Amino acid sequence: MSKGEVMTGPESGAAAVTVRSKGLRGGALGLLSSVVVGLASMAPAYSLAATLGLIVASGGAQLCGVKAPAVVLISFIPMYLIATAYQELNRAIPDCGTTFTWASRAFGPIVGWLGGWGIIAAEVIVMANLAEISAAYSFRFAADLGWLSRADVTGNGFWPTVVGVFWIVTMTYICYRGIQVSARLLHALLAFQIVVLVVFSAVALVKTYSLDGQGVSLHPSLSWFWPGGLDFGTTIAPAALMAIFMYWGWDTAVACNEESDDPSRTPGRAAIISALLLLATYTLVTVSAIAFAGVGTQGIGLSNPHNSKDTFAAIGPALFGNGVLGRIALLLLATSILTSALASTQTTILKTARTTLSMGVHKALPESFAKTHHRYLTPTTSTVAVGVVSVVFYVLFTLISENLLAALIGSVGLMIAFYYGLTGFACAWYYRNTLTRSVRNLVMRGVIPLLGGVTLLIVLIYGLNQYARPEWLTDDNGHNITILGVGAVAAVGIGALLLGSILMVIWWAITPDFFRGRTMTDDAAADSGADVAQPAGP
């Protein structure tokens, strides 16, 4: 085996699978750093700010209301199931292409390419929202320090776009400089936002139970954790896609598998640990926010459509007040969301660049995407390309309509359900010949991944049906946000998949080697007697 190649050991219970070296820095991430990468990618402060209001209400009408914690808990179930699928597949094939590589081996190159595209599309789409949040909180941070007036923060669309582009470029450069530089920065960014979120929750709960609670405050109840009374098709499924967006990102730890100290084991463990830690954080913050602000449609109520884009901005002033300590707390809250968005921007670039790197190595994309830096040992063309495409997409959507940016989170949820669900199915099918060899194989490689895939498929279908309604998403004036008469959330999601299909056909016509199964044959050796099923043909 040549230097830089990775081979699974017998502890995985799988046949030895050699993953082609891609020029990345092996051994750079231990378990702690991998967990930090996964947590930072989920961006807890940013995800809650951008998503919590959309889970509670839609279009000014309650969606889940006080039952939002129940949806947050329910949505974790398929995440855990799919994280198990990632762990099992990574034991056999620790390739940074993750879903792209695994689906290609399980179902063939067409499905694999679309799985890779699902990752790319989700990441590029979310970068626009991350850039918007980063820019907004950069200006809010400056306003809280007295450097700018509030009018400057909200009255000009040009400079926020410039700042958003600046942050994308900056994080792209950091990712270009090396995985170790990225990991050190993520440790600091993550620790800060977790501390702020815990303080936010503690203050909210204390004020809820004290005389300082708002007139709309509610005392938490165990009934909040049970979805009774919510319709699955019209409420739970679309809200779950929003909640899934909150959990999304733990797979970045797996995408950095080839840079881990133990590529076949550490990334999978890190993915599950990071998801479990975020479950506790999200549940705490969701309950405390609803308890303090309530779910009304006026004032700081979480069903107020003016609060849906940024829950913390709506609650913060009422929670912390206008005193000196209150202003400091608001500044720290704004900083935590800014650092959260920046950390997520960084990890988004990390994951996407490694997906396209793997696709380049296997000639599913131009071979230039397979290049790595001789000194930094990071993807070069892939990293730069992700940054450039993200900037173009962000600026384009801003120029067309800033209202369309609100559609991006829901459409990302569709992409996530697609490629996460595909990974669950790929795991069960890839290991199909081994499922009857032990109870452990049947449960961990078959039942759990398959159940996760089926769950996400059902949520995807029902959620897409709701998102396609013209009235699903409205602007601040109550007007429907649509594209060609279809709800913008569904239109962006479907459009992304259609664009991927078109690009796949074009690349197939230019370079058919990957689609004819010629480029993965030297990566793995699996035979019918091994503990891994034979990969599917083209």
C-alpha positions as CSV (number, residue, x, y, z in Angstrom):
1,M,0.0,0.0,0.0
2,S,1.5,3.4,-1.0
3,K,1.9,6.2,1.4
4,G,-1.3,8.1,2.1
5,E,-3.6,5.3,1.2
6,V,-6.1,4.1,3.8
7,M,-7.1,0.5,4.5
8,T,-9.8,-0.7,6.8
9,G,-8.7,-3.2,9.4
10,P,-10.4,-6.4,10.5
11,E,-12.1,-4.6,13.4
12,S,-14.5,-3.1,10.9
13,G,-15.7,-6.5,10.0
14,A,-15.3,-5.6,6.3
15,A,-13.0,-6.7,3.6
16,A,-9.9,-4.6,3.3
17,V,-10.7,-1.6,1.2
18,T,-7.9,0.6,-0.1
19,V,-8.9,4.2,-0.6
20,R,-6.9,6.1,-3.2
21,S,-4.6,8.8,-1.7
22,K,-5.7,12.3,-2.6
23,G,-2.8,14.3,-1.1
24,L,-4.6,15.4,2.1
25,R,-2.9,15.7,5.5
26,G,-3.4,12.4,7.2
27,G,-3.5,12.2,11.0
28,A,-4.3,15.9,11.4
29,L,-7.6,15.4,13.4
30,G,-8.2,13.5,16.5
31,L,-11.6,12.6,18.0
32,L,-11.9,16.0,19.8
33,S,-11.1,18.0,16.7
34,S,-13.4,15.8,14.6
35,V,-16.3,16.4,17.1
36,V,-15.5,20.2,17.0
37,V,-15.6,20.1,13.2
38,G,-19.0,18.4,13.3
39,L,-20.5,20.7,15.9
40,A,-19.2,23.8,14.3
41,S,-20.6,22.7,10.9
42,M,-24.0,22.5,12.5
43,A,-23.6,26.1,13.7
44,P,-25.9,26.0,16.7
45,A,-26.3,29.7,17.2
46,Y,-26.9,30.5,13.6
47,S,-29.1,27.5,13.0
48,L,-31.4,28.4,15.9
49,A,-31.6,32.1,14.9
50,A,-32.5,31.3,11.3
51,T,-34.7,28.3,11.8
52,L,-36.5,28.3,15.2
53,G,-39.1,30.8,14.1
54,L,-39.9,28.9,10.9
55,I,-40.6,25.7,13.0
56,V,-42.9,27.6,15.3
57,A,-44.9,29.4,12.6
58,S,-45.2,29.8,8.8
59,G,-46.6,32.8,7.0
60,G,-47.7,34.5,10.3
61,A,-49.8,31.4,11.4
62,Q,-48.7,28.9,13.9
63,L,-47.1,25.8,12.5
64,C,-45.9,23.8,15.5
65,G,-46.3,26.4,18.1
66,V,-45.3,25.2,21.6
67,K,-44.9,21.7,20.1
68,A,-41.6,22.9,18.4
69,P,-39.5,21.0,21.0
70,A,-41.3,17.8,20.0
71,V,-40.4,18.3,16.3
72,V,-36.8,19.0,17.3
73,L,-36.7,15.7,19.1
74,I,-38.5,13.8,16.4
75,S,-36.2,15.2,13.7
76,F,-33.2,13.9,15.6
77,I,-34.3,10.3,15.1
78,P,-33.6,10.1,11.4
79,M,-30.4,12.0,11.9
80,Y,-29.2,9.4,14.4
81,L,-30.2,6.6,12.0
82,I,-28.3,8.2,9.1
83,A,-25.3,8.9,11.3
84,T,-25.1,5.2,12.0
85,A,-25.2,4.5,8.2
86,Y,-22.3,7.0,7.8
87,Q,-20.4,5.2,10.6
88,E,-20.8,1.8,9.0
89,L,-20.0,2.9,5.5
90,N,-17.0,4.9,6.6
91,R,-15.6,1.8,8.3
92,A,-15.5,0.0,4.9
93,I,-14.7,3.0,2.7
94,P,-13.2,6.0,4.5
95,D,-13.3,8.2,1.4
96,C,-13.8,12.0,1.7
97,G,-16.4,11.8,-1.1
98,T,-18.8,10.1,1.4
99,T,-22.3,9.9,-0.2
100,F,-20.9,10.3,-3.7
101,T,-18.4,7.4,-3.2
102,W,-20.7,5.1,-1.2
103,A,-23.8,5.6,-3.5
104,S,-21.6,5.0,-6.6
105,R,-20.4,1.7,-5.2
106,A,-23.9,0.7,-4.0
107,F,-26.1,1.8,-6.9
108,G,-23.8,2.8,-9.7
109,P,-22.3,6.0,-11.0
110,I,-25.5,7.8,-12.0
111,V,-27.0,7.7,-8.5
112,G,-23.6,8.3,-7.0
113,W,-23.0,11.4,-9.1
114,L,-26.5,12.8,-8.1
115,G,-25.7,12.0,-4.4
116,G,-22.5,14.1,-4.7
117,W,-24.4,16.8,-6.5
118,G,-26.9,16.8,-3.6
119,I,-24.1,17.7,-1.2
120,I,-22.7,20.4,-3.5
121,A,-26.1,22.0,-4.1
122,A,-27.0,22.0,-0.4
123,E,-23.7,23.6,0.5
124,V,-23.7,26.3,-2.2
125,I,-27.4,27.2,-1.4
126,V,-26.8,27.5,2.3
127,M,-23.7,29.7,1.7
128,A,-25.9,32.5,0.5
129,N,-27.9,32.4,3.7
130,L,-24.7,32.2,5.8
131,A,-23.3,35.2,3.9
132,E,-26.5,37.2,4.6
133,I,-26.4,36.3,8.3
134,S,-22.7,37.0,8.6
135,A,-23.1,40.4,6.9
136,A,-26.2,41.4,9.0
137,Y,-24.5,40.5,12.2
138,S,-21.3,42.2,11.2
139,F,-23.2,45.5,10.8
140,R,-25.2,44.8,14.0
141,F,-22.0,44.2,15.9
142,A,-20.6,47.6,14.6
143,A,-23.9,49.3,15.5
144,D,-23.8,47.9,19.1
145,L,-20.3,49.3,19.5
146,G,-21.6,52.7,18.2
147,W,-19.5,52.6,15.0
148,L,-22.7,52.7,12.8
149,S,-26.3,53.8,13.3
150,R,-29.1,51.4,13.1
151,A,-30.2,53.1,9.8
152,D,-26.9,52.2,8.3
153,V,-27.4,48.6,9.3
154,T,-30.8,48.2,7.6
155,G,-31.0,50.9,5.0
156,N,-28.4,49.8,2.4
157,G,-28.3,46.5,0.5
158,F,-25.0,47.1,-1.3
159,W,-22.5,47.1,1.6
160,P,-24.0,44.1,3.4
161,T,-23.6,42.2,0.1
162,V,-20.0,43.3,0.0
163,V,-19.4,42.2,3.6
164,G,-21.0,38.8,2.9
165,V,-18.7,38.3,-0.1
166,F,-15.8,39.3,2.1
167,W,-16.6,36.6,4.7
168,I,-16.9,33.9,2.0
169,V,-13.5,34.9,0.5
170,T,-11.9,35.0,4.0
171,M,-13.2,31.6,5.0
172,T,-12.2,30.1,1.7
173,Y,-8.6,31.3,2.2
174,I,-8.5,29.8,5.7
175,C,-9.7,26.5,4.3
176,Y,-7.1,26.7,1.6
177,R,-4.3,27.2,4.2
178,G,-4.8,23.9,5.8
179,I,-7.1,21.6,7.9
180,Q,-5.1,22.3,11.1
181,V,-5.5,26.1,10.8
182,S,-9.2,25.5,10.3
183,A,-9.5,23.2,13.3
184,R,-7.8,25.6,15.7
185,L,-10.1,28.4,14.7
186,L,-13.2,26.2,15.0
187,H,-12.3,25.3,18.6
188,A,-12.5,29.0,19.6
189,L,-15.6,29.9,17.6
190,L,-17.5,26.9,18.8
191,A,-16.7,27.3,22.5
192,F,-17.8,30.9,22.5
193,Q,-21.2,30.3,20.9
194,I,-22.0,27.3,23.1
195,V,-21.3,29.4,26.3
196,V,-23.5,32.2,25.0
197,L,-26.4,29.9,24.1
198,V,-26.3,28.3,27.6
199,V,-26.3,31.8,29.2
200,F,-29.2,32.9,26.9
201,S,-31.3,29.8,28.0
202,A,-30.5,30.3,31.7
203,V,-31.5,33.9,31.6
204,A,-34.7,33.2,29.6
205,L,-35.8,30.5,32.0
206,V,-35.0,32.5,35.1
207,K,-37.0,35.5,33.8
208,T,-39.9,33.2,32.7
209,Y,-40.3,32.0,36.3
210,S,-39.7,35.5,37.8
211,L,-41.5,38.8,37.9
212,D,-39.3,39.9,34.9
213,G,-41.0,37.4,32.6
214,Q,-42.9,38.9,29.7
215,G,-46.7,38.9,29.7
216,V,-46.5,36.4,26.9
217,S,-44.2,34.0,28.8
218,L,-45.2,30.4,29.2
219,H,-44.1,27.8,31.7
220,P,-42.6,24.8,30.0
221,S,-44.7,21.7,30.0
222,L,-44.0,18.0,29.2
223,S,-46.8,18.3,26.6
224,W,-44.4,20.4,24.5
225,F,-42.3,17.2,23.9
226,W,-45.2,15.2,22.4
227,P,-46.5,15.9,18.9
228,G,-50.1,15.0,19.7
229,G,-52.5,17.2,17.7
230,L,-50.1,18.0,14.9
231,D,-50.9,16.7,11.4
232,F,-48.0,14.8,9.8
233,G,-48.5,15.9,6.2
234,T,-49.2,19.6,6.7
235,T,-47.2,20.3,9.9
236,I,-44.7,17.8,11.1
237,A,-43.1,16.9,7.7
238,P,-42.4,20.5,6.6
239,A,-41.3,21.5,10.1
240,A,-39.1,18.5,10.3
241,L,-37.2,19.5,7.2
242,M,-36.5,22.8,8.9
243,A,-35.3,21.0,12.1
244,I,-33.2,18.6,10.0
245,F,-31.5,21.7,8.6
246,M,-30.6,22.6,12.2
247,Y,-28.9,19.2,12.7
248,W,-27.3,19.2,9.3
249,G,-23.5,19.3,9.3
250,W,-22.2,16.5,11.5
251,D,-21.2,14.7,8.3
252,T,-18.4,17.2,7.8
253,A,-16.5,15.2,10.4
254,V,-16.8,12.2,8.1
255,A,-15.9,14.2,5.0
256,C,-12.6,14.9,6.8
257,N,-12.0,11.2,7.3
258,E,-8.8,11.0,5.3
259,E,-7.3,13.7,7.5
260,S,-8.2,11.8,10.7
261,D,-5.9,9.9,13.0
262,D,-8.0,6.8,12.5
263,P,-10.0,7.2,9.2
264,S,-12.2,4.2,9.6
265,R,-13.3,4.8,13.1
266,T,-12.8,8.3,14.5
267,P,-15.0,10.2,11.9
268,G,-18.1,8.0,12.5
269,R,-17.8,8.3,16.3
270,A,-17.4,12.0,16.0
271,A,-20.5,12.3,13.8
272,I,-22.7,10.6,16.4
273,I,-21.2,12.4,19.4
274,S,-21.6,15.8,17.8
275,A,-25.2,15.1,16.9
276,L,-26.0,13.9,20.4
277,L,-24.4,17.0,21.9
278,L,-26.5,19.3,19.6
279,L,-29.7,17.5,20.5
280,A,-29.3,18.6,24.1
281,T,-28.3,22.2,23.1
282,Y,-31.2,22.6,20.7
283,T,-33.8,21.2,23.1
284,L,-32.6,23.6,25.9
285,V,-32.6,26.7,23.7
286,T,-35.9,25.9,22.0
287,V,-37.7,25.3,25.3
288,S,-36.3,28.5,26.9
289,A,-37.0,30.7,23.9
290,I,-40.6,29.5,23.6
291,A,-41.1,29.9,27.4
292,F,-39.8,33.5,27.5
293,A,-41.2,34.9,24.2
294,G,-44.3,32.7,23.8
295,V,-45.8,31.8,20.4
296,G,-48.0,34.8,19.8
297,T,-48.1,36.7,16.5
298,Q,-47.4,40.1,18.1
299,G,-44.4,41.7,19.7
300,I,-41.6,39.2,20.5
301,G,-43.9,36.2,20.0
302,L,-42.2,33.5,17.9
303,S,-45.2,33.4,15.5
304,N,-44.7,37.0,14.5
305,P,-43.6,36.9,10.9
306,H,-41.2,39.7,11.5
307,N,-39.3,37.5,13.9
308,S,-39.1,34.4,11.8
309,K,-35.9,35.4,10.0
310,D,-33.9,35.9,13.2
311,T,-35.3,34.7,16.5
312,F,-32.5,36.0,18.7
313,A,-32.7,39.6,17.3
314,A,-36.4,39.7,18.2
315,I,-36.0,38.2,21.7
316,G,-32.6,39.7,22.7
317,P,-33.6,43.3,23.6
318,A,-36.6,42.2,25.7
319,L,-34.6,39.5,27.4
320,F,-31.4,41.5,28.3
321,G,-32.8,45.0,28.5
322,N,-31.1,48.3,27.7
323,G,-28.8,48.7,30.7
324,V,-25.0,48.4,30.5
325,L,-25.1,44.7,31.2
326,G,-27.9,44.2,28.8
327,R,-26.1,45.9,26.0
328,I,-23.0,43.8,26.7
329,A,-25.1,40.7,26.6
330,L,-26.7,41.7,23.3
331,L,-23.2,42.4,21.9
332,L,-22.1,38.9,23.0
333,L,-25.3,37.3,21.5
334,A,-24.7,39.1,18.2
335,T,-21.1,38.0,18.2
336,S,-22.0,34.4,18.9
337,I,-24.3,34.3,15.9
338,L,-21.7,36.0,13.7
339,T,-19.0,33.5,14.8
340,S,-21.5,30.6,14.4
341,A,-22.2,31.6,10.8
342,L,-18.5,32.1,10.1
343,A,-17.7,28.7,11.5
344,S,-20.4,27.1,9.4
345,T,-19.2,28.9,6.3
346,Q,-15.7,27.5,7.0
347,T,-16.9,23.9,7.5
348,T,-19.3,24.1,4.5
349,I,-16.3,24.9,2.3
350,L,-14.3,22.2,3.9
351,K,-16.9,19.5,3.2
352,T,-17.8,20.6,-0.3
353,A,-14.2,20.9,-1.4
354,R,-13.5,17.4,-0.2
355,T,-16.6,16.1,-2.0
356,T,-15.5,17.7,-5.3
357,L,-11.9,16.5,-4.7
358,S,-13.1,12.9,-4.5
359,M,-15.3,13.5,-7.6
360,G,-12.3,14.9,-9.4
361,V,-10.1,11.9,-8.4
362,H,-12.7,9.5,-9.8
363,K,-13.2,11.7,-12.9
364,A,-16.8,12.5,-12.1
365,L,-15.7,16.1,-12.4
366,P,-12.7,17.6,-14.3
367,E,-9.4,16.3,-13.1
368,S,-8.3,19.7,-12.0
369,F,-10.7,19.3,-9.0
370,A,-8.3,16.5,-7.8
371,K,-5.4,18.9,-7.3
372,T,-4.0,19.5,-3.8
373,H,-1.5,22.0,-2.5
374,H,2.0,20.5,-2.0
375,R,2.6,22.4,1.2
376,Y,-0.8,22.9,2.8
377,L,-2.1,19.5,1.7
378,T,-5.6,20.9,1.0
379,P,-7.8,20.8,-2.1
380,T,-6.8,23.7,-4.3
381,T,-9.1,23.9,-7.3
382,S,-12.0,22.4,-5.3
383,T,-11.6,24.9,-2.5
384,V,-11.3,28.0,-4.7
385,A,-14.2,26.7,-7.0
386,V,-16.5,26.3,-4.0
387,G,-15.7,29.9,-2.9
388,V,-16.2,31.4,-6.3
389,V,-19.5,29.6,-7.0
390,S,-20.8,30.5,-3.6
391,V,-20.1,34.2,-4.2
392,V,-21.7,34.1,-7.6
393,F,-24.8,32.4,-6.2
394,Y,-25.1,34.7,-3.3
395,V,-24.8,37.9,-5.4
396,L,-27.1,36.5,-8.0
397,F,-29.9,35.8,-5.5
398,T,-29.4,39.1,-3.8
399,L,-29.7,41.0,-7.1
400,I,-32.8,39.0,-8.2
401,S,-34.7,39.4,-4.9
402,E,-33.6,39.4,-1.3
403,N,-36.9,37.7,-0.5
404,L,-35.7,34.6,-2.3
405,L,-33.0,34.2,0.3
406,A,-35.7,33.3,2.7
407,A,-36.6,30.3,0.5
408,L,-33.1,28.9,0.8
409,I,-33.3,27.2,4.2
410,G,-36.3,25.1,3.3
411,S,-34.8,24.2,-0.1
412,V,-31.6,23.1,1.7
413,G,-33.7,20.9,3.9
414,L,-34.9,19.1,0.7
415,M,-31.3,18.6,-0.5
416,I,-30.3,17.2,2.9
417,A,-33.2,14.8,3.1
418,F,-32.3,13.6,-0.4
419,Y,-28.6,12.9,0.1
420,Y,-28.9,11.7,3.7
421,G,-31.7,9.4,2.8
422,L,-29.7,8.1,-0.2
423,T,-26.9,7.3,2.2
424,G,-29.2,5.2,4.4
425,F,-30.3,3.2,1.4
426,A,-26.8,2.9,0.1
427,C,-25.6,1.4,3.4
428,A,-28.3,-1.3,3.5
429,W,-27.7,-2.2,-0.1
430,Y,-23.9,-2.1,0.0
431,Y,-23.9,-4.6,2.9
432,R,-26.8,-6.6,1.7
433,N,-24.8,-9.9,1.5
434,T,-23.6,-9.6,5.1
435,L,-26.8,-8.8,6.9
436,T,-27.7,-12.4,7.9
437,R,-24.2,-13.1,9.3
438,S,-25.0,-11.6,12.7
439,V,-27.6,-9.7,14.6
440,R,-25.3,-6.7,14.8
441,N,-24.9,-6.6,11.0
442,L,-28.7,-6.9,10.5
443,V,-29.5,-4.0,12.9
444,M,-26.6,-1.6,12.3
445,R,-26.0,-2.1,8.6
446,G,-29.6,-3.0,7.5
447,V,-32.5,-2.0,9.7
448,I,-31.2,1.3,11.2
449,P,-29.9,2.8,7.9
450,L,-32.9,1.6,5.9
451,L,-35.3,3.0,8.5
452,G,-33.5,6.3,8.3
453,G,-33.7,6.4,4.5
454,V,-37.4,5.6,4.4
455,T,-38.2,8.2,7.1
456,L,-36.4,10.9,5.2
457,L,-38.0,9.9,1.9
458,I,-41.4,10.2,3.5
459,V,-40.6,13.6,5.0
460,L,-39.1,14.7,1.7
461,I,-42.3,13.9,-0.2
462,Y,-44.7,15.4,2.3
463,G,-42.6,18.4,2.8
464,L,-42.1,19.1,-0.9
465,N,-45.9,19.0,-1.3
466,Q,-46.3,21.7,1.3
467,Y,-43.4,23.8,0.1
468,A,-44.9,23.9,-3.4
469,R,-48.0,25.8,-2.2
470,P,-47.7,29.5,-3.3
471,E,-48.8,30.7,0.1
472,W,-46.2,28.7,2.1
473,L,-43.6,31.5,2.1
474,T,-44.6,35.1,2.3
475,D,-42.6,38.4,2.5
476,D,-43.0,41.1,5.2
477,N,-46.0,42.5,3.3
478,G,-47.8,39.2,3.2
479,H,-47.2,38.6,-0.5
480,N,-46.5,35.1,-1.7
481,I,-42.9,34.3,-2.6
482,T,-43.0,32.1,-5.7
483,I,-41.1,31.1,-8.8
484,L,-43.2,30.5,-11.9
485,G,-46.2,30.2,-9.6
486,V,-44.7,27.5,-7.5
487,G,-43.7,28.1,-3.9
488,A,-40.1,29.4,-3.9
489,V,-38.8,26.8,-1.4
490,A,-39.9,23.9,-3.6
491,A,-38.9,25.6,-6.8
492,V,-35.3,26.2,-5.6
493,G,-35.0,22.6,-4.4
494,I,-36.4,21.0,-7.5
495,G,-34.5,23.4,-9.7
496,A,-31.2,22.4,-8.0
497,L,-31.8,18.7,-8.7
498,L,-32.8,19.4,-12.3
499,L,-29.7,21.5,-12.8
500,G,-27.6,18.7,-11.4
501,S,-29.1,16.2,-13.8
502,I,-28.4,18.5,-16.8
503,L,-24.8,19.0,-15.7
504,M,-24.4,15.2,-15.2
505,V,-25.5,14.5,-18.8
506,I,-23.2,17.2,-20.1
507,W,-20.2,15.8,-18.2
508,W,-21.1,12.2,-19.3
509,A,-21.0,13.3,-22.9
510,I,-17.6,15.0,-22.4
511,T,-15.9,12.3,-20.3
512,P,-17.8,9.1,-19.9
513,D,-15.1,7.1,-18.0
514,F,-16.7,7.5,-14.6
515,F,-20.2,6.6,-15.8
516,R,-18.9,3.5,-17.5
517,G,-17.4,2.3,-14.2
518,R,-13.8,2.6,-15.2
519,T,-12.5,4.9,-12.5
520,M,-13.4,3.2,-9.2
521,T,-12.2,-0.3,-10.0
522,D,-8.7,0.3,-8.5
523,D,-10.0,1.7,-5.2
524,A,-11.5,-1.4,-3.6
525,A,-11.2,-5.1,-3.8
526,A,-14.4,-6.8,-2.8
527,D,-15.4,-10.3,-3.6
528,S,-18.5,-12.3,-3.1
529,G,-16.9,-14.1,-0.1
530,A,-16.0,-10.8,1.7
531,D,-18.0,-9.2,4.4
532,V,-19.1,-6.5,1.9
533,A,-21.5,-6.9,-0.9
534,Q,-20.3,-6.4,-4.5
535,P,-20.6,-2.8,-5.7
536,A,-23.2,-2.2,-8.3
537,G,-22.2,-1.8,-11.9
538,P,-22.8,1.3,-14.1
